Amino acid sequence: MEEKGFYKKFESLPIEAQKQVLLFIDFLQKKYDSRRKRTRGKKSIANQKFVGVWEDRKDLQDSSKWVRNIRKKEWKEIGG
C-alpha cells in the first residue's frame, strides 16, 4: 500500500478509530519484536549445557541394551 493512500485512509477515520489503529500497530510491533528476539536468542542444541553430561558413562554406550536391562530389572520386581 502506498504511504499517501494509507495516510488518507487513516486521516479519514474518526479520532477514536485512529487511536485503535495505533494501538493495533503497537500490538503488532511488540508481537513481532518478541518473535525476533526469541529466534535470535536460540542456541544450537549442540551448545546446550546438558550435551555430553553422560559421555563418560560406560553403561550407556549401548542405550538399547541399557533400557532392556532396566526393564528386566523393574519387571522382575513387579512380578515378584
C-alpha positions as a Markdown table, in Angstrom:
| # | Residue | x | y | z |
|---|---|---|---|---|
| 1 | Met | 0.0 | 0.0 | 0.0 |
| 2 | Glu | 1.3 | 3.4 | -0.9 |
| 3 | Glu | 2.1 | 5.8 | 2.0 |
| 4 | Lys | -0.1 | 8.5 | 0.7 |
| 5 | Gly | -3.1 | 6.2 | 0.4 |
| 6 | Phe | -2.5 | 4.8 | 3.9 |
| 7 | Tyr | -2.4 | 8.3 | 5.4 |
| 8 | Lys | -5.5 | 9.4 | 3.5 |
| 9 | Lys | -7.4 | 6.4 | 4.8 |
| 10 | Phe | -6.0 | 6.8 | 8.3 |
| 11 | Glu | -6.9 | 10.5 | 8.4 |
| 12 | Ser | -10.4 | 9.8 | 7.1 |
| 13 | Leu | -11.2 | 7.7 | 10.2 |
| 14 | Pro | -12.7 | 9.2 | 13.4 |
| 15 | Ile | -10.2 | 10.0 | 16.2 |
| 16 | Glu | -11.3 | 7.0 | 18.2 |
| 17 | Ala | -10.7 | 4.7 | 15.3 |
| 18 | Gln | -7.3 | 6.3 | 14.7 |
| 19 | Lys | -6.4 | 5.5 | 18.3 |
| 20 | Gln | -7.4 | 1.9 | 17.8 |
| 21 | Val | -5.3 | 1.7 | 14.7 |
| 22 | Leu | -2.3 | 3.0 | 16.6 |
| 23 | Leu | -2.9 | 0.6 | 19.5 |
| 24 | Phe | -3.1 | -2.3 | 17.0 |
| 25 | Ile | 0.2 | -1.2 | 15.4 |
| 26 | Asp | 1.8 | -1.1 | 18.8 |
| 27 | Phe | 0.5 | -4.6 | 19.5 |
| 28 | Leu | 1.9 | -5.9 | 16.2 |
| 29 | Gln | 5.3 | -4.4 | 16.8 |
| 30 | Lys | 5.5 | -6.0 | 20.2 |
| 31 | Lys | 4.4 | -9.3 | 18.9 |
| 32 | Tyr | 6.9 | -9.4 | 16.1 |
| 33 | Asp | 9.7 | -7.9 | 18.1 |
| 34 | Ser | 9.4 | -10.6 | 20.7 |
| 35 | Arg | 9.4 | -13.3 | 18.0 |
| 36 | Arg | 12.6 | -11.9 | 16.6 |
| 37 | Lys | 14.2 | -11.8 | 20.0 |
| 38 | Arg | 13.2 | -15.5 | 20.7 |
| 39 | Thr | 14.6 | -16.8 | 17.4 |
| 40 | Arg | 17.7 | -14.7 | 17.6 |
| 41 | Gly | 18.4 | -15.9 | 21.2 |
| 42 | Lys | 18.0 | -19.6 | 20.4 |
| 43 | Lys | 21.1 | -21.7 | 20.7 |
| 44 | Ser | 22.0 | -24.8 | 18.8 |
| 45 | Ile | 21.3 | -27.9 | 20.8 |
| 46 | Ala | 25.0 | -28.8 | 20.5 |
| 47 | Asn | 25.8 | -25.8 | 22.6 |
| 48 | Gln | 23.4 | -26.6 | 25.4 |
| 49 | Lys | 24.9 | -27.4 | 28.9 |
| 50 | Phe | 23.4 | -30.9 | 29.1 |
| 51 | Val | 25.1 | -32.2 | 25.9 |
| 52 | Gly | 27.8 | -34.6 | 26.9 |
| 53 | Val | 26.6 | -35.0 | 30.5 |
| 54 | Trp | 26.7 | -38.8 | 30.2 |
| 55 | Glu | 29.7 | -39.0 | 27.9 |
| 56 | Asp | 31.8 | -40.9 | 30.4 |
| 57 | Arg | 29.2 | -43.4 | 31.4 |
| 58 | Lys | 30.3 | -46.9 | 30.2 |
| 59 | Asp | 26.8 | -48.4 | 31.0 |
| 60 | Leu | 25.2 | -46.1 | 28.4 |
| 61 | Gln | 27.4 | -46.9 | 25.4 |
| 62 | Asp | 24.5 | -49.1 | 24.1 |
| 63 | Ser | 21.4 | -47.3 | 25.1 |
| 64 | Ser | 19.0 | -50.0 | 23.8 |
| 65 | Lys | 20.8 | -52.6 | 25.9 |
| 66 | Trp | 20.7 | -50.3 | 28.9 |
| 67 | Val | 16.9 | -49.8 | 28.5 |
| 68 | Arg | 16.4 | -53.6 | 28.1 |
| 69 | Asn | 18.3 | -54.3 | 31.4 |
| 70 | Ile | 16.4 | -51.7 | 33.3 |
| 71 | Arg | 13.1 | -53.1 | 32.1 |
| 72 | Lys | 14.1 | -56.6 | 33.0 |
| 73 | Lys | 15.1 | -55.5 | 36.5 |
| 74 | Glu | 11.9 | -53.4 | 37.0 |
| 75 | Trp | 9.6 | -56.1 | 35.6 |
| 76 | Lys | 11.1 | -58.8 | 37.8 |
| 77 | Glu | 10.4 | -56.6 | 40.9 |
| 78 | Ile | 6.8 | -56.0 | 39.8 |
| 79 | Gly | 6.2 | -59.7 | 39.1 |
| 80 | Gly | 7.6 | -60.8 | 42.4 |
